[in-house]
């Protein structure tokens, strides 16, 4: 199998699994208990929190573990909405490219709490349009409660200049949240330099276990729990006995990801793109190949590829049967019929969006794999295309 769907989830690193195993077996204590078995678990959570904090250049006390990136995004919105100094500010700025865990959360605060959500337009490169950002930030000056923008796009691999966004927000005293779930492992996430208020990451996107995420919260006075009860876990910000093994695995995944060469993922992506150009060059489909949101600044793990006239769902199934795992659009949307809003936001037509495949790479892929995958993609696309049009 060649796994090129690392934006959906990643394979757990065996080193991560080894680190977790004791906490799934003999060291099963509840970290809230005071005898040695419990202390071992609470020590492990403490150490893991330090590793996650280091990964984001934060302090331990700023990291709250959650069950997912989705929950971390929700916790950021909840924390901001209920913070004392929101003072009736009623506007949330997001972009038209956000993941559903931000889009739908923002929509929830709009429908249930009367907030007004405005979406910053995007460029064809899959980044936010800064002219529109400045225009909206001026237009709603004094009313903006939160700016929430993704660092790396999960369908396109484009990277937003979050440092400029954060700086503008800081200068105006507007809280900012960055969804760094797909940026982790590809670009540095330095909340210290960013100076943002909230930032989300997720373990299973960086070769850690599923079921764990984290929210960086700059000021715990601006934090409100989503989940209540339990024994004051996570500084009282998330009730419920901790997922000790998951947290330990997440810590290790962050440590390994922090040590890994980030440029290797983009290197694999570029190799794949050039192989795709090579293998299609002498075929009837050479003019049908398009890389969406392609630019030098596309430094995320995702490569968005459109093959005009070849339906992406059919490709995903056919490639799957040949042992290559990829997505059409984003994984969360793969059971939906509608073409991706993100692809439409960068200017693709419905048909172009339906012909778009998402390939996503990780530090555990090899160059041989991506070369082989490009050949399989070409032969599969030609087979499908010819079966449509050459009967
Ligand atoms: N944010 C982005 C940009 C994502 O791509 C995803 C998942 O694909 C999430 C948030 C949600 O992360 P999780 O799967 O941990 O809930």
Boltz pocket constraint, residues with backbone or C-beta under 6 A from the ligand:
constraints:
  - pocket:
      binder: B
      contacts: [[A, 7], [A, 8], [A, 67], [A, 68], [A, 69], [A, 70], [A, 71], [A, 73], [A, 99], [A, 101], [A, 150], [A, 152], [A, 153], [A, 154], [A, 179], [A, 181], [A, 182], [A, 201], [A, 202], [A, 203], [A, 204], [A, 212], [A, 213]]
      max_distance: 6.0
